Amino acid sequence: MLPTSGFRKFISIVGRRNVGKSSFMNALIGQDISIVSDTPGTTTDPVHKAMELHPLGPVTLIDTPGLDDVGELGEKRIQKAIKSFYKSDAGILVVDDEPGEYERRIDELFRKLEIPYIVAVNKADVLGNRAFHIAELYRSEFGVEVAVVSSAKKEGFEKIPELLSRIMPEDTEIPFIPDFVSVGDTVVLVVPIDSGAPKGRLIMPQVHAIREVIDRQAFAYVVKEHQVWEAISRLNAKPVLVVTDSQAIMKVAPQVPEDVYLTTFSILEARYRGDIEYFVESVTAIEELKDGDTVLIMEGCTHRPLSEDIGRVKIPNWLTKHTGAKLNFRVWAGVEMPEYEEVADAKLVIHCGGCVNTRTQIMRRVRMFKRLGIPMTNYGIVISYLHGVLDRALKPLGLTFKMDRV
């Protein structure tokens, strides 16, 4: 079974009408998925096709309507095409002529949205040597990788995956536990066992932390939230770090000496899987929320909601109390990528820790919301912010935050 879209790379195929985008896509995947016609504007809605594309692995190709469509209906098609860009990891600009108004518009859009792309000069069987002249014009003006192909003869396509692999954004591996934890150090891990914990097991961030502490040849001391002070008192030397569940931060913080680093599992997840600087910057958008604003609660998986669910109940209650505003809370759950229409009206996105998600998945969502201009943060950062301990919780990661707004 192929992976879900959350694990795939999204690649938008764009260009003017009738340059052969649909035939290009069909030739690339070796199947007749998109309708091909000599009539301009045949593709009216983005067409998605999931496939394996070596050496990239699982990808989703998006065949889009032409960005030179005309009329009121054509403009709507163009807007649909542009909306597909927001979740794209890369793009392919298909052309059959020298750079013009629409190609420059697409180049501008891709650069504005920070989407890397390549150019495919199509119809090489018709253009002949002129295809290579056109390719050189795109290389020199746009500064991108270019391939010359013939969709009709299915030639030149072996180069496309290679070029895409060169430009595809890579998400750097980041350690979960802060770098300063080393051989012989002690880390206290606070793991409340509540109704949301799987019976007989710890949740994934807790297991991840224990394993990484052990890998550093340090000592992991696991306690519940009411045992923190006693645990620290029993140690011959102070721990270098205390990590707690976000919901227990209010109980744990008073028990941890000020000269001992303190953070939460969710904040560690924010650095490990996402863009923590962006998440911290975004959390102050809470102060701008007003009556009627939509706050999107994003869960990286699907689970049975609990009566005291952290994302669906507790955070909305804390936010409502803090802002005094009548907010509209909407939940979006799953590893798939949301559609534009599902998120575009949000004034703030609050994501879970993402323990079942890869860094690639979370960073794709980060890039999408940055492109949309929507602030995005996560559960742990919001909880620490609302309870006045965010600055302390960020210090183990070398970050600071002024709490004067809270």
Protein Blocks (a to p, Z undefined) as FASTA:
>chain_A
ZZdfklpccdddeddehilmmmmmmmmnopafbccdfbghklmbdcdddddddfkbpadd
dddddfkbgcjklmmmmmmmmmmmmmpcbdcdddfbdcdfklmmmmmmmmmnopacdddd
ehklmnmmmlmmmmmmmmmmnopacddddfklogoklmmmmmmmmmmccdddddfbdfkl
cghiacdddddddfkbcghiacfklmmmmmmmmmnopacddddfklmmmmmmmpmbdcfb
dcddfklmmmmmmmpcfkbccddfklmmmmmmmcfklmmmmmmmmmmgcehiacddddfb
dcdddfklfklmmmmmmmmmmnopacdddddedjbdcdfklmmmpcbdcddehlmbcfkl
mmmmmmmmmmnopacddfklmmmmmnopmmmmmmmnopacdfklZZ
